Every structure is written in C-alpha cells, then in structure tokens.
Amino acid sequence: MAYREKYGPLSVQLRQERIAAAQMHHMNTIHGGKAELSVFMLFSQEEDQQPQEASIDDVLVMLQASAIKK
C-alpha cells in the first residue's frame, strides 16, 4: 500500500489517464483555467446516471441509419 500511495495505481490504463489528465490540466492552467485535475480524468469519474436501455425502435433506427444504401 505504501507503494501505491507514493507512486499511484498499478493499472497501466489508470496511469496513462492520470498522465493525460495532468497534461490537459497544465494546459488549462496556463491559459487561465481554474478546473480541478479530476475534471480531466474522464474514466475515473463515477457515473451518476443509470445507463438507459434501448428499445427495439431505437435499435431499428440506429440500424437503418447505418445501413449502406445502394
């Protein structure tokens, strides 16, 4: 646990997300922004909304929109 507290998570994806978020946060700060680092960590944020289920009509509309017309 001491290693994780000192160096961060072991997951490669979480490390990459933190690096990218730090870069975006730095650019935001340079340009006068006041956003927190957590705003840029998109995948670490908890979802407040329940995922909506698609109805059959929604799926058919998506399939029709993506169908290749000849």
NUPA-673082 format. One record per residue (C-alpha): residue number from 1; residue in three letters; z, y, x. Coordinates in pm, whole numbers, plus 50000, padded with zeros to 5 digits. Last residue first. Layout:
N
i NUM; aa ala; c3 Z; c2 Y; c1 X .
...
//
This chain:
70
i 70; aa lys; c3 44707; c2 50114; c1 47298 .
i 69; aa lys; c3 45063; c2 50217; c1 47223 .
i 68; aa ile; c3 45334; c2 50111; c1 47463 .
i 67; aa ala; c3 45659; c2 50067; c1 47274 .
i 66; aa ser; c3 45948; c2 50284; c1 47397 .
i 65; aa ala; c3 45978; c2 50497; c1 47084 .
i 64; aa gln; c3 45939; c2 50195; c1 46858 .
i 63; aa leu; c3 46211; c2 50009; c1 47046 .
i 62; aa met; c3 46451; c2 50303; c1 47025 .
i 61; aa val; c3 46385; c2 50347; c1 46653 .
i 60; aa leu; c3 46439; c2 49974; c1 46597 .
i 59; aa val; c3 46770; c2 49987; c1 46785 .
i 58; aa asp; c3 46895; c2 50278; c1 46576 .
i 57; aa asp; c3 46794; c2 50102; c1 46253 .
i 56; aa ile; c3 46982; c2 49789; c1 46357 .
i 55; aa ser; c3 47294; c2 49998; c1 46405 .
i 54; aa ala; c3 47417; c2 50094; c1 46748 .
i 53; aa glu; c3 47786; c2 50071; c1 46821 .
i 52; aa gln; c3 47955; c2 50383; c1 46942 .
i 51; aa pro; c3 48168; c2 50365; c1 47253 .
i 50; aa gln; c3 48519; c2 50488; c1 47177 .
i 49; aa gln; c3 48575; c2 50835; c1 47310 .
i 48; aa asp; c3 48837; c2 50942; c1 47561 .
i 47; aa glu; c3 48665; c2 50777; c1 47855 .
i 46; aa glu; c3 48877; c2 50777; c1 48165 .
i 45; aa gln; c3 48738; c2 50961; c1 48462 .
i 44; aa ser; c3 48680; c2 50763; c1 48780 .
i 43; aa phe; c3 48305; c2 50737; c1 48725 .
i 42; aa leu; c3 48245; c2 51110; c1 48705 .
i 41; aa met; c3 48446; c2 51221; c1 49006 .
i 40; aa phe; c3 48313; c2 51579; c1 49007 .
i 39; aa val; c3 48573; c2 51711; c1 48762 .
i 38; aa ser; c3 48846; c2 51536; c1 48963 .
i 37; aa leu; c3 48786; c2 51774; c1 49254 .
i 36; aa glu; c3 48901; c2 52070; c1 49044 .
i 35; aa ala; c3 48661; c2 52347; c1 48945 .
i 34; aa lys; c3 48712; c2 52705; c1 49066 .
i 33; aa gly; c3 48357; c2 52798; c1 49154 .
i 32; aa gly; c3 48277; c2 53087; c1 49387 .
i 31; aa his; c3 47963; c2 52953; c1 49554 .
i 30; aa ile; c3 48153; c2 52805; c1 49847 .
i 29; aa thr; c3 48398; c2 52638; c1 49606 .
i 28; aa asn; c3 48118; c2 52464; c1 49417 .
i 27; aa met; c3 47958; c2 52349; c1 49741 .
i 26; aa his; c3 48293; c2 52204; c1 49853 .
i 25; aa his; c3 48347; c2 52034; c1 49517 .
i 24; aa met; c3 47999; c2 51880; c1 49538 .
i 23; aa gln; c3 48073; c2 51747; c1 49887 .
i 22; aa ala; c3 48416; c2 51617; c1 49784 .
i 21; aa ala; c3 48264; c2 51448; c1 49478 .
i 20; aa ala; c3 48004; c2 51274; c1 49696 .
i 19; aa ile; c3 48274; c2 51148; c1 49934 .
i 18; aa arg; c3 48500; c2 51039; c1 49646 .
i 17; aa glu; c3 48216; c2 50852; c1 49477 .
i 16; aa gln; c3 48132; c2 50677; c1 49802 .
i 15; aa arg; c3 48494; c2 50568; c1 49847 .
i 14; aa leu; c3 48515; c2 50448; c1 49487 .
i 13; aa gln; c3 48198; c2 50243; c1 49529 .
i 12; aa val; c3 48317; c2 50092; c1 49858 .
i 11; aa ser; c3 48641; c2 49975; c1 49698 .
i 10; aa leu; c3 48937; c2 49980; c1 49937 .
i 9; aa pro; c3 49087; c2 50295; c1 49787 .
i 8; aa gly; c3 49221; c2 50586; c1 49992 .
i 7; aa tyr; c3 49304; c2 50620; c1 50362 .
i 6; aa lys; c3 49676; c2 50708; c1 50374 .
i 5; aa glu; c3 49794; c2 50591; c1 50033 .
i 4; aa arg; c3 49570; c2 50286; c1 50052 .
i 3; aa tyr; c3 49700; c2 50194; c1 50398 .
i 2; aa ala; c3 50063; c2 50238; c1 50288 .
i 1; aa met; c3 50000; c2 50000; c1 50000 .
//
